[in-house]
């Protein structure tokens, strides 16, 4: 049987751990609600813009635009991987890195160039023999419009300059707080499916070229903002769930240790009582 002192020490350690995980859960939930509110705020606008773009490009499919240009020889592919800057978020980083590795394996390591968002992704890929074009760290799941615009500008820049022929984004799609889906999504050029969608026929004024020239950059910027918000919401959701599980496990372990402590204490009391009774009987004899 464990000594009473060891059990008390274990209880003290787990109580401290419980306080830490409970505090981190509360912080993660607060951050989750904040970034989730931003995600839900732009979702109706983005969904409407996405639907409009599907129909509009379908009706103006012969318009030439560099963002719609398909390059048959895809020799260089940019992959933007969004991970977290810190841990304690369960399998969040492992799942998205696994998706990125599968994409790299399918496309060929020599063809892929990485753009990494988050310290965990950089730590994993820095010694993997894959070219890293750019790294964005210390964001800590906090969405800022200027950062999103900066990253979007970089991704569109390397695409338009021909440094890469396609850009894909590996991130975690947020469906619900408990359903997070790691995906790799083609970001540039614009998906060819748009061109085959002729469901709507628009009367275009001042002209298709001018409208698409104005519309596509706004859509691309909004699209990446939405991706980044989904990734950050997924990160905070994953961390809040992981911390809740850790807190619940600590509570269960505390209950078990308290019962064990009481049992050991009762054993010591019983042993002391028996020694006292035995001593008393010996004195009587």
Number of C-alpha atoms within 10 A of each C-alpha: 6 9 11 15 10 11 16 15 11 14 20 13 12 19 16 13 15 21 13 14 21 20 15 19 23 14 14 23 19 14 20 24 14 15 21 20 14 16 22 14 11 14 14 11 12 18 12 11 16 16 12 13 18 20 20 23 26 21 22 21 17 11 16 13 11 12 19 19 15 15 11 7 7 12 15 19 23 26 27 26 23 28 29 25 20 16 14 18 20 16 14 25 25 16 18 22 22 13 18 25 15 13 17 19 12 9 15 13 16 14 15 22 21 25 25 25 23 22 20 19 25 23 12 12 16 13 9 10 9 15 17 18 13 15 16 16 15 12 16 15 22 17 19 12 12 9 15 19 16 11 20 18 15 14 23 21 13 16 21 16 9 12 14 22 21 25 24 21 23 26 29 28 21 22 12 11 15 11 11 20 16 21 15 19 15 15 21 24 19 18 15 14 10 19 19 13 17 16 12 14 12 14 9 13 9 8 11 20 16 12 13 21 15 11 13 17 15 12 16 20 18 22 18 18 23 20 21 26 27 22 27 29 31 31 31 29 27 25 25 27 19 21 25 21 16 19 23 15 14 21 15 11 16 19 13 12 17 14 12 17 20 12 13 17 14 12 13 14 12 12 12 12 12 12 12 12 12 12 12 11 10 9 8 7 6
